Amino acid sequence: MKKTILLGDSITEWNPLKDNNIINMGVAGDTTRDIFWRIDEVKSIEAEKVIFMAGINDILMNFPFEKTCDFYNKIMSSLKENFDEIILMGILPAVGDGKLSINILQINRFIEDLAKENNLIFLDISELFFDEEGSLNLSLYTDGLHLSSMGYQLLNNELLKNI
């Protein structure tokens, strides 16, 4: 197993996945700007792979879409200098109004395009968080945003396939 950094916000920080080859560099409340500001710390870690998921806090803090995209581009450029493999994860769905869902989809489309342009893996597991009727499976969440133990089990099953 390659040494892997998990990079992101609270969803990453609170992930219970433990392994000597996994370095959790999630920070609760981080926006893409915050992650960019600490990117040198991330780059100082000896690892081959980074799995990066962020952006929900940008949406919740009403950052302009263009600002989030700009920081994603800066983070990607910086990560590509230091890591052999980068996986970009789509933002997970969350409970909220239609505008929240639209913003998540918009950023996820941007992330997917960014991954394609840079020959990176785009990992979008959003569909796993919906039930057969197309409603968000609330048992996978503690508060509609953060994951329950069942939600983390689902997330980590997918992460481990890519580590």
Contacts in CASP RR format, 6 or more apart in sequence:
PFRMAT RR
TARGET T0000
AUTHOR 0000-0000-0000
METHOD contacts of the structure
MODEL  1
MKKTILLGDSITEWNPLKDNNIINMGVAGDTTRDIFWRIDEVKSIEAEKV
IFMAGINDILMNFPFEKTCDFYNKIMSSLKENFDEIILMGILPAVGDGKL
SINILQINRFIEDLAKENNLIFLDISELFFDEEGSLNLSLYTDGLHLSSM
GYQLLNNELLKNI
1 19 0 8 1.000
1 21 0 8 1.000
1 163 0 8 1.000
2 21 0 8 1.000
2 47 0 8 1.000
2 48 0 8 1.000
2 49 0 8 1.000
2 85 0 8 1.000
2 163 0 8 1.000
3 21 0 8 1.000
3 22 0 8 1.000
3 23 0 8 1.000
3 46 0 8 1.000
3 47 0 8 1.000
3 48 0 8 1.000
3 49 0 8 1.000
4 21 0 8 1.000
4 22 0 8 1.000
4 23 0 8 1.000
4 47 0 8 1.000
4 48 0 8 1.000
4 49 0 8 1.000
4 50 0 8 1.000
4 51 0 8 1.000
4 163 0 8 1.000
5 22 0 8 1.000
5 23 0 8 1.000
5 25 0 8 1.000
5 42 0 8 1.000
5 45 0 8 1.000
5 47 0 8 1.000
5 49 0 8 1.000
5 50 0 8 1.000
5 51 0 8 1.000
5 83 0 8 1.000
6 12 0 8 1.000
6 15 0 8 1.000
6 17 0 8 1.000
6 22 0 8 1.000
6 23 0 8 1.000
6 24 0 8 1.000
6 25 0 8 1.000
6 26 0 8 1.000
6 51 0 8 1.000
6 159 0 8 1.000
7 25 0 8 1.000
7 26 0 8 1.000
7 35 0 8 1.000
7 42 0 8 1.000
7 50 0 8 1.000
7 51 0 8 1.000
7 52 0 8 1.000
7 53 0 8 1.000
7 54 0 8 1.000
8 25 0 8 1.000
8 26 0 8 1.000
8 27 0 8 1.000
8 30 0 8 1.000
8 35 0 8 1.000
8 52 0 8 1.000
8 53 0 8 1.000
8 54 0 8 1.000
9 26 0 8 1.000
9 27 0 8 1.000
9 28 0 8 1.000
9 29 0 8 1.000
9 30 0 8 1.000
9 31 0 8 1.000
9 35 0 8 1.000
9 53 0 8 1.000
9 54 0 8 1.000
9 55 0 8 1.000
9 56 0 8 1.000
9 57 0 8 1.000
10 26 0 8 1.000
10 27 0 8 1.000
10 28 0 8 1.000
10 29 0 8 1.000
10 30 0 8 1.000
10 146 0 8 1.000
11 53 0 8 1.000
11 56 0 8 1.000
11 92 0 8 1.000
11 145 0 8 1.000
11 146 0 8 1.000
11 147 0 8 1.000
11 155 0 8 1.000
12 24 0 8 1.000
12 25 0 8 1.000
12 26 0 8 1.000
12 53 0 8 1.000
12 54 0 8 1.000
13 24 0 8 1.000
13 26 0 8 1.000
13 27 0 8 1.000
13 28 0 8 1.000
14 28 0 8 1.000
14 146 0 8 1.000
14 147 0 8 1.000
15 24 0 8 1.000
15 152 0 8 1.000
15 155 0 8 1.000
15 156 0 8 1.000
16 149 0 8 1.000
16 152 0 8 1.000
16 156 0 8 1.000
17 24 0 8 1.000
17 152 0 8 1.000
17 156 0 8 1.000
17 159 0 8 1.000
17 160 0 8 1.000
19 163 0 8 1.000
21 163 0 8 1.000
22 163 0 8 1.000
23 45 0 8 1.000
23 47 0 8 1.000
25 41 0 8 1.000
25 42 0 8 1.000
25 45 0 8 1.000
27 34 0 8 1.000
27 35 0 8 1.000
27 38 0 8 1.000
29 57 0 8 1.000
30 54 0 8 1.000
30 57 0 8 1.000
31 54 0 8 1.000
31 55 0 8 1.000
31 57 0 8 1.000
31 58 0 8 1.000
31 61 0 8 1.000
31 63 0 8 1.000
31 68 0 8 1.000
31 71 0 8 1.000
32 54 0 8 1.000
32 55 0 8 1.000
32 58 0 8 1.000
32 63 0 8 1.000
32 68 0 8 1.000
32 71 0 8 1.000
32 72 0 8 1.000
32 75 0 8 1.000
33 58 0 8 1.000
33 63 0 8 1.000
33 67 0 8 1.000
33 71 0 8 1.000
35 42 0 8 1.000
35 54 0 8 1.000
35 71 0 8 1.000
35 75 0 8 1.000
36 71 0 8 1.000
36 74 0 8 1.000
36 75 0 8 1.000
36 78 0 8 1.000
39 74 0 8 1.000
39 75 0 8 1.000
39 78 0 8 1.000
39 79 0 8 1.000
42 50 0 8 1.000
42 79 0 8 1.000
43 78 0 8 1.000
43 79 0 8 1.000
43 81 0 8 1.000
43 82 0 8 1.000
47 83 0 8 1.000
48 83 0 8 1.000
48 84 0 8 1.000
48 85 0 8 1.000
49 83 0 8 1.000
49 84 0 8 1.000
49 85 0 8 1.000
49 86 0 8 1.000
49 87 0 8 1.000
49 163 0 8 1.000
50 79 0 8 1.000
50 83 0 8 1.000
50 85 0 8 1.000
50 86 0 8 1.000
50 87 0 8 1.000
51 87 0 8 1.000
51 89 0 8 1.000
51 123 0 8 1.000
51 159 0 8 1.000
51 162 0 8 1.000
51 163 0 8 1.000
52 75 0 8 1.000
52 79 0 8 1.000
52 86 0 8 1.000
52 87 0 8 1.000
52 88 0 8 1.000
52 89 0 8 1.000
53 88 0 8 1.000
53 89 0 8 1.000
53 90 0 8 1.000
53 91 0 8 1.000
53 92 0 8 1.000
54 91 0 8 1.000
55 68 0 8 1.000
55 91 0 8 1.000
55 107 0 8 1.000
56 91 0 8 1.000
56 92 0 8 1.000
56 94 0 8 1.000
56 104 0 8 1.000
56 145 0 8 1.000
58 67 0 8 1.000
58 68 0 8 1.000
58 71 0 8 1.000
58 107 0 8 1.000
59 68 0 8 1.000
59 91 0 8 1.000
59 100 0 8 1.000
59 103 0 8 1.000
59 104 0 8 1.000
59 107 0 8 1.000
65 103 0 8 1.000
65 106 0 8 1.000
65 107 0 8 1.000
65 110 0 8 1.000
68 107 0 8 1.000
68 110 0 8 1.000
69 107 0 8 1.000
69 110 0 8 1.000
72 110 0 8 1.000
72 111 0 8 1.000
72 114 0 8 1.000
73 114 0 8 1.000
76 86 0 8 1.000
76 88 0 8 1.000
76 114 0 8 1.000
76 118 0 8 1.000
76 120 0 8 1.000
79 86 0 8 1.000
80 86 0 8 1.000
80 118 0 8 1.000
85 121 0 8 1.000
86 118 0 8 1.000
86 120 0 8 1.000
86 121 0 8 1.000
87 120 0 8 1.000
87 121 0 8 1.000
87 122 0 8 1.000
87 123 0 8 1.000
87 162 0 8 1.000
88 111 0 8 1.000
88 112 0 8 1.000
88 114 0 8 1.000
88 115 0 8 1.000
88 120 0 8 1.000
88 121 0 8 1.000
88 122 0 8 1.000
88 123 0 8 1.000
89 111 0 8 1.000
89 122 0 8 1.000
89 123 0 8 1.000
89 124 0 8 1.000
89 125 0 8 1.000
90 107 0 8 1.000
90 108 0 8 1.000
90 111 0 8 1.000
90 112 0 8 1.000
90 122 0 8 1.000
90 123 0 8 1.000
90 124 0 8 1.000
90 125 0 8 1.000
90 126 0 8 1.000
91 104 0 8 1.000
91 107 0 8 1.000
91 108 0 8 1.000
91 111 0 8 1.000
92 125 0 8 1.000
92 126 0 8 1.000
92 129 0 8 1.000
92 147 0 8 1.000
92 155 0 8 1.000
93 101 0 8 1.000
93 104 0 8 1.000
93 126 0 8 1.000
93 129 0 8 1.000
93 130 0 8 1.000
93 136 0 8 1.000
94 100 0 8 1.000
94 104 0 8 1.000
94 136 0 8 1.000
94 141 0 8 1.000
94 144 0 8 1.000
94 145 0 8 1.000
95 136 0 8 1.000
95 138 0 8 1.000
95 141 0 8 1.000
95 143 0 8 1.000
95 144 0 8 1.000
95 145 0 8 1.000
96 144 0 8 1.000
108 124 0 8 1.000
108 126 0 8 1.000
111 122 0 8 1.000
112 122 0 8 1.000
112 124 0 8 1.000
114 120 0 8 1.000
115 121 0 8 1.000
115 122 0 8 1.000
116 122 0 8 1.000
121 162 0 8 1.000
123 158 0 8 1.000
123 162 0 8 1.000
125 154 0 8 1.000
125 155 0 8 1.000
125 158 0 8 1.000
128 154 0 8 1.000
128 158 0 8 1.000
129 136 0 8 1.000
129 137 0 8 1.000
129 140 0 8 1.000
129 151 0 8 1.000
129 154 0 8 1.000
130 136 0 8 1.000
130 137 0 8 1.000
131 137 0 8 1.000
136 144 0 8 1.000
138 144 0 8 1.000
139 148 0 8 1.000
139 150 0 8 1.000
140 147 0 8 1.000
140 148 0 8 1.000
140 150 0 8 1.000
140 151 0 8 1.000
140 154 0 8 1.000
141 147 0 8 1.000
141 148 0 8 1.000
141 151 0 8 1.000
142 148 0 8 1.000
147 155 0 8 1.000
END
